[in-house]
Amino acid sequence: MRRPPNVILILADDLGYGDIGCDGGVLIKTPEIDRMAAEGVRLTDFYASANVCTPSRAGLLTGQYAIRHGLAREVIQPRDTNGLPPEALTIPRALKPDYATALVGKWHLGHVAPHWPPHLYGFDAFWGLPYSHDMKPLALYEEGGSPGVLNESKPDFAKLTELFFRRTTDFIEAHREEPFFVLLALTAPHIPLKPNPDDMTGSAAGAYGEVVEEVDRNVGRLLRKLDELGVGDDTLVIFTSDNGPWFEGSSGPFRDRKGGSAWDGGFRVPFVARWPNGLPAGHVSDAISSNLDLLPTLLAFADKPGPENLDGRDLSDVLTGTGSSPHEQIVLFDNEHVAAIRTPRWKYVARSYYRTYDVPLDRYPLLFDMRADPGETYSLAMLHPEVVEEMKGRVATARAFVEPFLATHPPDPAPASASQHRD
């Protein structure tokens, strides 16, 4: 029986779809990630489950909409006391007891009891930050000498990427004789942008480009280290982002950015996967997919049964090139609202923003042909009224599905004031 793959899931923070070369990026040089794509699989229509950090990460870890867990609205702030429910099934929990597990980098799913530390959710080890590195007070937590004991220090922003990759390598070296899972949740390229002075390239994209190119170089170093340790061929390495770009960065051909209601620029993110012994080289798929799919997909690769109540689906056939998308649709949320529905061809936008207004668009149907117009520039509602009615029905069904979760798991506490950062 084949040993289940080791898994390293690299999650960039606020990296745009157009920020890497294999997805069309030009100014920022990412040869190592591009090589990953050439040696593995690239998904072109992969969506984050939310357009901001906390709900996207909740969806990634649990395979369920964040609204199920009371985390759909905005993001956790330093003064907040909420978090991912302690009983939630997570990727590391689901992989136990067969895998050694670690979280390296940003958590942002609760930083006070009972949501802290991340060990409570199935991680054997943690090195990282409780939330985004633009929030205060901020401390770096690292494993101490005893299980569950964390040492606290002041983070050096410019060296965080270097540190997180080094801690990942340390964990891999310690557990290379057994299956391991590492969630490497980077803080780059989220602001503040402080390039590592010891790893500069002179990027044409300024400070943003520098921090992305440092990530890329470290991806290459990590892949070479896996090969040196003799585990490269048996390790599934995934590279993606938690949402679209914020103040800088490129959303590629897609409309809007992080936090931008229903538009693809806030949700469509890079996805590259490399596993020499398990995935074909150079495969590109436009199957609609989501970070909700990671939990069931990793369980399938590990030959473990998945729970029945997931919103994500198993992408193993998509990634191996033997099947099509398991989704008829992807539901996009803006906070707790169903903001859009994406099917393989169509996108129906139900909410947007104008100035300070959150605008429901029930009386102004916006229907886009994503094959012909991925930038969502011209509504074809007038030409396809039958599709509009179908998509309205999909929206209504999705809203009816999530309403009970709002009743049983209302967002708590109330949204942070507008003066605080929106991650």
Beta strands, then each sheet from edge to edge (+ up, - down):
strand 1: 6-12
strand 2: 41-43
strand 3: 46-47
strand 4: 100-106
strand 5: 125-129
strand 6: 140-143
strand 7: 150-153
strand 8: 180-185
strand 9: 235-241
strand 10: 271-274
strand 11: 283-285
strand 12: 289-290
strand 13: 330-334
strand 14: 337-342
strand 15: 346-349
strand 16: 351-354
strand 17: 357-360
strand 18: 366-369
sheet 1: 5+ 4+ 8+ 1+ 9+ 10- 2+ 11+
sheet 2: 3+ 12+
sheet 3: 6+ 7-
sheet 4: 13+ 14- 15+ 18-
sheet 5: 16+ 17-
end
